[in-house]
C-alpha cells in the first residue's frame, strides 16, 4: 500500500535504496517491512531483490537484505527456517 503523500515514486525510492553505499559495497541493509509497503510495494521490492540476485529475510517486521550473492549459512543447528512457500510469499532466502 503506497503512501500517496510521499514525494517519492516507488521507482525513485527503490533507486535510492539500491544505490546506497552499503549496497554498492555488497554488505547488508535493513528496512521496516511497513516502510517497504508504504513507499514501494512489497511485490515490486521483491522482484527487484530477485532481479539483482540478492537474498532477503524477514523477522519481526524487519527485512534484512543481503546485497550480494554469497551463500547464507545458518549458525545455529536445528530445523531450517520456514520457507517462503510455506508462509505464502515468494521471496529469495
C-alpha positions as CSV (number, residue, x, y, z in Angstrom):
1,X,0.0,0.0,0.0
2,X,1.9,3.0,-1.3
3,X,1.9,6.3,0.6
4,X,0.2,8.8,-1.8
5,X,1.5,11.7,0.3
6,X,5.2,10.7,-0.3
7,X,7.1,12.9,-2.7
8,X,8.9,9.8,-4.0
9,X,7.6,7.4,-6.5
10,X,8.2,3.7,-5.8
11,X,10.8,3.6,-8.5
12,X,12.7,6.6,-7.0
13,X,12.5,5.0,-3.5
14,X,13.9,1.7,-4.8
15,X,16.6,3.6,-6.8
16,X,17.7,5.5,-3.7
17,X,17.7,2.3,-1.7
18,X,19.8,0.2,-4.2
19,X,22.3,3.0,-4.9
20,X,23.2,3.4,-1.3
21,X,26.9,2.9,-0.2
22,X,26.1,-0.3,1.6
23,X,24.5,-1.9,-1.4
24,X,27.4,-0.8,-3.7
25,X,29.8,-2.4,-1.2
26,X,27.8,-5.7,-1.2
27,X,27.0,-5.6,2.5
28,X,23.7,-5.9,4.4
29,X,20.9,-3.4,4.7
30,X,17.7,-3.4,6.8
31,X,14.3,-1.8,6.3
32,X,11.0,-2.0,8.1
33,X,8.5,-4.1,6.1
34,X,5.9,-1.4,6.8
35,X,8.2,1.2,5.1
36,X,8.7,-1.0,2.0
37,X,4.9,-1.4,1.7
38,X,4.4,2.3,2.3
39,X,6.9,3.7,-0.1
40,X,7.4,1.0,-2.8
41,X,5.1,-2.1,-2.6
42,X,6.4,-5.4,-1.3
43,X,5.9,-7.2,-4.6
44,X,7.9,-4.6,-6.6
45,X,10.6,-4.7,-3.9
46,X,10.9,-8.5,-4.0
47,X,11.0,-8.5,-7.8
48,X,14.0,-6.1,-7.6
49,X,15.7,-8.3,-5.0
50,X,15.2,-11.3,-7.2
51,X,16.4,-9.4,-10.4
52,X,19.6,-8.5,-8.6
53,X,20.2,-12.0,-7.3
54,X,20.1,-10.8,-3.7
55,X,18.6,-12.6,-0.7
56,X,16.2,-11.2,1.9
57,X,14.8,-12.5,5.2
58,X,12.0,-11.1,7.4
59,X,11.9,-11.2,11.2
60,X,9.5,-9.3,13.4
61,X,8.6,-6.7,10.8
62,X,12.2,-6.1,9.7
63,X,13.5,-7.0,6.2
64,X,17.2,-7.9,6.1
65,X,18.7,-7.7,2.6
66,X,22.0,-9.4,1.8
67,X,23.3,-7.3,-1.1
68,X,25.5,-9.9,-2.6
69,X,25.2,-13.4,-4.0
70,X,27.2,-15.2,-1.3
71,X,25.6,-18.2,0.3
72,X,23.9,-17.8,3.7
73,X,25.0,-20.1,6.4
74,X,22.7,-20.6,9.5
75,X,24.9,-20.6,12.6
76,X,22.6,-22.4,15.0
77,X,21.8,-26.0,14.1
78,X,18.2,-27.3,14.2
79,X,15.2,-27.1,12.0
80,X,15.6,-25.0,8.9
81,X,13.7,-21.7,8.7
82,X,10.2,-21.8,7.4
83,X,10.4,-21.5,3.6
84,X,8.7,-18.6,1.8
85,X,6.5,-21.1,0.0
86,X,5.2,-22.4,3.4
87,X,4.2,-18.9,4.5
88,X,2.7,-18.0,1.2
89,X,5.2,-15.3,0.0
90,X,7.5,-15.8,-3.0
91,X,10.9,-14.5,-1.7
92,X,14.5,-15.4,-2.1
93,X,16.2,-16.8,1.0
